[in-house]
Amino acid sequence: MRPRRRVARWEFFAYALILAAIALWPTPVDRAGAGMLMKALKELHRRGMPGWIDYAFVESASNVLLFVPLGLLVVWILGRRYWWTGGVAGMLLSALIELAQLVFLPDRYPTLLDVAANTAGAALGGVLTLLLLTLRKPVPNPRPRRTL
């Protein structure tokens, strides 16, 4: 296995632990900072930021960004031929997370919008990785070929 893929597997493992902690935390992870975020948004609106950038937008954008690494790492590990697996992995994992929140975490709010945002983020990560792998120049083989 190529060293980069081996490193990506370790990164995937670390990412999965962090994602599990965020997704399966008993209470919403943004609860403590919600008031501060609302104040910041209010101030930014006062300074000219468009009104459509509200708490719901920030939460949805956060869900997208949270799943970009999933798509990126899945495609990096599997290769460009399987570029579509990033989005599929995001959709399946997100659906499982939302189901777990529904069944086991009464203080959490599972929604289909979260599944959609998470899937979009993972798909974006997969497509970005496809572009990166396509544009990347092949690394020359450091070992000379033996001729007979």
Buried (B, 14 or more C-beta within 10 A) or exposed (E): EEEEEEEBBEBBEEBBEEBEEEBEBEEBEBEEEEEEEEEEBEEEEEEEBEEEEBEEEBBBEBBBEBBBBBBBBBBBBBEBEBBBBBBBBBBEBBBEBBEBBEEEBEEBEBBEEBBBBBBBBBBBBBBBBBEEBEEEEEEEEEEEEEEE
